[in-house]
Amino acid sequence: MPVRNEAAGMVPILKSLALLRARGVEVIVVDGASEDGKAELARPHADTVLSAERGRACQMNHGAASAHADVLLFLHADTQLPPEADRLVDKAIASGAVWGRFDVHINGASPLLRLVAVLMNWRSRLTGIATGDQALFVRRDVFERLAGFPEQPLMEDIELSKRLRSLSPPACLRQRVTTSGRRWEAHGVWRTIFLMWRLRWRYWRGESADALAQHYP
């Protein structure tokens, strides 16, 4: 779990992982130079708390390098897994999947967030591309073979998905993770939808992640 200045939402999510930890799941939190000084709040609820340079890709790669499991799952600090997530992932991998993701539900006041989630899940099935909000998981050996997430400021999940998709289609689990809709609601749901689609289109056309990051709120 990469975190930065997210103490308010991080602890409840970590507490929700207690049952998974009791079943042997290793929880690693990687702080990316938080300015609130509260990353230590994660320590009672995680197996390991690390520090890394700011940047989600860098933080996730750092956490993966310290993990002991054969399967890695990358979880955003505002996203909650279903209670049986570990067993669902194990079943998918045992069935031959190399990598995969969950369907997503977006929690928030705007009814448009339901549409956003439906479109995200549909697009992911159609394209074989997963976003970080969908709790991407992957076999460790495959992750290492691909050298992990590309350390770029944006679209690191899209880029890794493209590389993984070249090896195997993802396991698209219909069970849902629940993620916060605060990003959409803070900047306006429609505005954020159009922004994200525009950025993905420009990335697909070949613009660099560094250039696109200047337009990301």
C-alpha positions, 0 to 999 in steps of 0.5 A, a space after each residue: 500500500 503506497 501512502 502519502 499524507 493519507 492518515 485519515 483514510 489509511 487506518 480504517 482500511 488497514 484495520 479492515 485487513 486484520 482478518 487477511 493478516 490473521 490468515 497469513 497475508 503480509 501487509 506492507 505500507 510504503 510512505 512516500 515522504 508524507 508531510 503530515 508525519 502520521 505514516 507511523 499510525 500504520 505500524 500497529 496495523 501492518 507487518 512492515 512500514 517502509 519509506 521511499 521516494 515520493 511516487 506511487 510506482 517507486 513506492 509500490 516497487 519498493 514494497 514489492 522488493 521487501 515482500 515474501 509472498 509469491 503473489 503481490 497485490 497493490 492496494 490504494 490507501 482509499 480502497 477496501 478489499 472484500 473480506 475473501 480477497 486473499 482466497 479469491 486471488 489464490 483461486 484465480 492464480 491456482 486456475 492459471 491466471 498470471 495476473 488480475 484485478 477486481 471489479 470496483 465500486 466507487 463510494 460517494 454521494 454522486 449517483 454518477 459514480 455508479 456509472 463511472 464504476 460500470 464504465 471502468 469495469 466494462 472498459 477493463 474487461 474489453 481492453 485487458 487494462 487494469 487501473 490501480 483502483 481495481 487492486 491489481 494482483 500479479 505473480 511475483 516472478 512475473 512482476 520481477 521479470 517485467 522489472 515492476 512498475 515503470 517509475 513514471 509519475 502517471 499511468 504506471 498501472 496502465 503501462 504495467 497492464 499493457 506489459 502483463 497483457 502481452 503475456 496473458 489476459 487478466 483474471 477479471 474478478 467480479 467481486 468488488 473492491 470499494 474505493 473513495 469517490 473523493 477525487 471525482 467529487 472534489 474536482 467535479 465528476 464529469 470534469 474528472 471523467 473527461 480529464 481522465 479519458 483525455 489523458 488516457 487518449 493522449 498517453 495512447 497517442 504517445 505523449 509522455 507520462 511526465 508531460 501528462 502529469 502536469 495536467 493531473 490534479 
